[in-house]
């Protein structure tokens, strides 16, 4: 292999991290995995040219801080941010801090590899008039608070200012994935 492809995966979900790592290894990448920003910093000695960063890490570190650290270390590194909590604000900040792409989960290796190859903007993206619905925004907020409370239904309901049974009914209609 003339140029070795090295990728750093910063993901706190061990199963997802292993799956991504195996998939990238099958594609010829040398993979380094970290669950925290501190672990990722120690792996930079391997000079990865690519990185996949989860937006929310369990150690209360933002993936955006990881993006900033990676970009400061190597401005030419191609960084893709993955998130289950996609928002315009975090997407804009990720790009400002040095990410080349921002993908919502679930994303697979094909999506990520395509994102690495698609770093220039495209003016032909289809624009839609459809705005985000109130139900979608509500569900995203419920899921965000569920994660913050480690999926404690009672605490989530309290933080959202709704009755526990109401939250339980909403969750029955749209199960957590």
Secondary structure, 3 states (H helix, E strand, C coil): CCCCEEEEEECCCHHHHHHHHHHHHHCCEEEEEECCHHHHHHHHHHCCCEEEEECECCCCCEHHHHHHHHHHHCCCCEEEEEECCCCHHHHHHHHHHCCCEEEECCCCHHHHHHHHHCCCCCCCCCCCCCCCCHHHHHHHHHHHHHHHCCCCHHHHHHHHCCCHHHHHHHHHHCCCC
